[in-house]
């Protein structure tokens, strides 16, 4: 049986960044990365809008606020140093009515507290900058950018291998046994042992925690984020990222217009309940996933608390015109024929048994294991600061 100093389960950007940082801090350590898919970055890392977030939204001194600010700078510096294409295009958060304007002002105050550079602009200035966007005012966040996080993950993985990491793909883990002296883990590929285990399992985080003997009071609820893309002749309809003012009661940022580093312009995502944690085609159902979600009392409480929002999201998922109406609130130039199919993403959202949506990053430890239990957006932006934080806890 092979023995390692550290094993990282999960080949998304957070897991790969953690292995990379381990070997940077502890040269010569024996590090193994296990990923159950055939390729790295197969789930949340490879199915997001590719935004380098600024940290404007998050409660001051939360892990998200602190790590996102640091992560945005790291991401840009790492990309520049490794010839990974990125662009600091900035972002406009657009208020379309008086209520949103008040929420926007609260975000402005929070951004100042969080140390994020922003500018408050009026309706006339918004119109000058974005002739096709309608609003009563906006926040300009100049530090927001776009990138392909799959390329960041691939570069981190290559560098980690050069530092001595071993990466195994197609390696599902179905048993974890922790003793006083080591952690043994196994799957169809065989078994191995490590002094310490770091689990960055994303959509499978709760199951991996229970497999490791951790008593959990939450469940990962998958929310599908469905996107459209605009035809090539419409990609110039906006000049930068255009976001609505988010609802502070929800962890989702709303349907936004996002230029991508590949030259596309995407619209989305919405947020609808997923019945398969890793089923990206529309209508995907996994019976185990659906049963665990629908039988969880925390989900029942979330559904009851956000029934109106949930029904609207489901309606917009089924009918393109409803989805279009969300976009037309701030970009009335869009038409139904502009919305072309695009790949979906799935957000791993931790929900407590009392129905509380976990907003911040959530980490749990045992003497020899460390579990990242909740790391949705902006985890990709924050990947290396998260990694540094995890390594500091070992």
N, C-alpha and C positions, 0 to 999 in steps of 0.2 A: 504494500500500500504506500503510495506516494505521500510525503509529508511536506507541508508548507508552513511558512511563518504566518501568512495571511491568505485567506480566500475571499474574493469578492463575488457574490452571486448577483448577476444582473449586468448585462452589457449595454445598458443605456449610457447616456453621457455622464450621469452622476457616478455610476459604478466604475466606469473607465477612468474618469477624473480622479476618483479615490485611489485606484490602483496606481495611477501615474504619480500622485502626490506621495503615496506611501514609499515608492521607490526613489523619489527625489529626496525625501526626508531620511530614508533609511536605506542607503545604497547597499546592494548585495542581498537584501531580503528576498526570500523565496515567496513570490506572489502568484496566485492563480486567479484568473477571471473565468467564471462559468456563465455561459449564456445559452438558454434553452433553444433559441431560434438559430437558424442557419447563418444569420448575419447579425452584426451589432446594430444598435440604434433602430431596432425593428418596430418599436411601439411608440411611446409618447415622444421620444427624441426625434423620430423620423416622421411624425404626423402632427406637427404644429405649424404655426404661421411664420416661424423663423424670425421672430422679433427679438431684438436685444432690448430688454425692458430697462426702464430707468429707476424704478423703485418708488414711483409717485403714489401708488395706491395704498401702501401697506401701513398698518399702525406703527408709529414711531417706536423704535427699540425692539420691534418684533424681529425674529430671525429673518423673515422675508425682506424686511426693509434694510437691515444691515447687510445681508449677504447679496441682495440684488444690486445695491449700489456698488459694492466691491466687484461683483461678478460682471457688471456691464463694462467696467474699465478693463478687467482681466480679459474678457472676451475680445474686445477690440485690439488690445495689445498682442494677444496670442495670435489672432488672425493676421495682423500686420506682420508679425515676426515669421509666420509660416506660410505666407502667400495664399491665405484662404480669403476668397472674395467676401467683402462686406461693404456696407454703405451706411453712414450716419445721416439718414434722410430726415430725421425729426418726426414728430407726431403732433397732431392737433386733436384735442378732446373737445368735441363740439356740443354745446348746449343748444337745444332746439326750442326750449320754452322757459318760463320763469322758474318753475320748480327745478329743472335741470341746472339752471344758472346758479341757484342757491347751492345745490350739491357741488357744482363746479368750484364755487368760491371756497367751500369747505376743503375740497381737494387741493386748491391753491395753498391754503394755510398748511395743510398736511405736508405738501411738497416742500415748503419752506422749512418746516420742522425737520423733515427727512434729509435736508441738504441737497435737494434735486433742483437744478436750474430750470425755471419755468418763466413764461411771460404771459400775462393776461392781456388778451386782445379783444377789441370790440367787434361789432357786427360788420362795420365798414372795412376794417383791416382784414377780417376773415374773408370777406368777399373779394378783396384785392388779391389776397394770396391764393384763394381757391374759388374761382368764379363759379364752379359747379356745385359748391357745397353751401348749404343753407343753415344758418343758425343765428342766435342772438348774441353770441360771444363764444370764445374758445380759450383753451390753454394751449400754448405752444411749448412743447417739450423738445428742445433741440438735440438732446443727447441720445434719443431713441434711434435704433438702427435696425438693419436687416442682415441676415446671414443664413447659411445652411448648416444646421447643427449636426447633420450627419457627417459633413466634412470635418467639423471640429472634432467629433468623436473618433473618426477614422485617423486623424492626425495624432490625437492623444493616444490611441491604441498602438499606433506604429511606434511612437516614442516610448511608450511603456514597455513594449517588446524589446526595443533597443536597450532599455534599462534592465531587462531580465525577466519581465513578466511572461507568464505562459497564458495563452488564451485558448479556451476550448469552446467552440460553438456546437449547437445541437446537443447540449449537455443539460438535460433536465435533472433537477434535484428532487427526489421524492422521499428522502429521509435525512434527518439531522439529529445527531446524538451528541449532547454536550456532557463532558465529564470534568472533573477537577483539573485534569491535565491537558485536555485537547477537545476539539470538536471534530467529529467524523460525519461525513456527508456522502450520500451515494445516490445513484440513479442507474438507468440502463447502460450508461457508459462505464460503470465501475464504481469505485469508491476512493476517497482520499481523506486526509486528515490535516488539520491546521491548528496552530496555536490560537488564532482568533479568526472569527468569521464576520464579515460585513455584508449585510443583505440590502441590496438596492433593487428590489423586485417590482416596484411600480404597481402595476395592475394586479399583481399576485402578492402584494406586501402582507396583507392580513393572513393569508394562508401560510406563507412562509414563517410568519411569527408564531402562529399556532403550531406549526410543524416543529418549531424550535422550543416549544414548551412555554411560550409566553401566553398568559391569560389576557385576552383582548376584550375591550368593551366597545369596539368599533367594527365596522365592515367597510371594505372598499366598494363603493357604488360607482359603476361605470356610467359616465355621461358622454354620449356621442356628440361631437362637434362637427356639424355638417357644413361644408364649404361649397361655394361656387367660384368659378373664375370668369373673368370678363374676356371677350374676344380681343384679339390683338389690336384691332382698330379702336378699342375703347380703353386701352391701358393708360392713355394720357388724360383720362377724365379727372384725375387728381394728381397732385405733385408730390404728395407725401402720405404717410399713414394717417387715416382718418378714423377716429374712435368716437363712440358715443360716451356720454357721462354714465358710468356704471351705477347700478343699484347697490348701495352699501350693504344691503341684507344678503346679497348673493356673492359667491366667489367667482362668478363669471363676469367678463368685461363687456359682453354684448357683441352684436354683429358689427364688424368693422371692415373697412377697406384697407387691404394690406398689399402694397407692392412687394414682390419677392426678389431675391437676389438674382434669380434666373430670368427676370424680366416680365413675369406674369403680374396680374393684379387679381387678388383673391377677395372674396366677400364671405365673411363669416367669422367665427362659427356661431351657430345656435347652441343650445344645450338641451338635449333630450335624453331620457332614460335609455341606457343601452341594456339589451337582454343578452349580450355576449361581451365579455370583457375584452376580447381580442377579435371581435367580428366586425370588420370595417365595412363590408358591403351592406347597403341598406336592407333591413329586414332580417339581419343575422340574429339567430337565437341559439344560445347554448343552454341546455336544460339545467345543468348544475348551476351556472351563473345566475340564470333567471330565478331558480328556486331559492338560492341564498339571498338574493336581493329582495324578492317579494315576501319572503318569510321573516325578514329582519324588522323588528319593531321600530328601530330607528328610522328606517326608510318610510314606514307608515306615517311617522310623525313629520318627516320632511315633506311627504306628499300632501298631508293635510295642511301644513303651514304655508305651502307654496302652490296650492292647487290652481289658482288662477294663472300664475306664471307658467306652471307645467303644462296646463291645457293650451295656452297660447303657443308655447314652444312646439308641442306636438302638432298643433294645427299648421304652424308654419313649416314644419317638416314635411307634412303631407301635401300642402298646397303652396306652390311656388309664389303665388301672388301675396300670400301672407308674409312670407320671408322677404319678398321684395318691398312690402310696405315698411318693414323695419329699416331697410336701407334708405328708402326714399324720404324718410323723416329728415335726414341730413344731406342726402344726395338725390334730389328729385329728378335728375337727368337720367337715372337708370330706368331701363325697361325690362320686361320679362324675358325678352329674347337675348338680353345681355348676360343672363345667368346660365352659364354652361356648367356641366358636371365637373366636379373636382373631388379628390380623395378626402375622406373623413378622418377625424382624429377621435381618440377616446381618452377622456380625462379620468384618472384614478382619484376619486374624491373620497376621503375618509369621512365617515358619518358615525357619530357616537350613538350609543343605544338610546339616549334621550332625545335624539333627533337633531343634535347640534352638528352643523357642518364645520369640520376642522379647517380653519383658514390658514393657520401657520404651518411651517414645516414641523413634523412630529417624528421624534426619534426615541427609541426604547433600547435599553441594554440589559444584558445578563453578564455574568462574570467573563464569558468568552465570546459573546456575540453582540453585534450592534445592528439594529434594524432601522432603516429609514421607512417609516410607516405612511407618511403623507408628504409628498413632494411634487405637487402639480406646479403649473406656471407660477412664478418665473424660475423653476428649477433649472431649465436649460441655461438661461442667462447666468444663474448663480452657481453653476456646477462646481467650479474649482473652489470658491469659498465654502460651499457645502462640504466638499472633500476635505479641505483644511480643518473645518470644524469637526468632522467625523474622526479624522486622524488624531486630533487633540483629545478626543474622548477615549481613545484606546488605552 
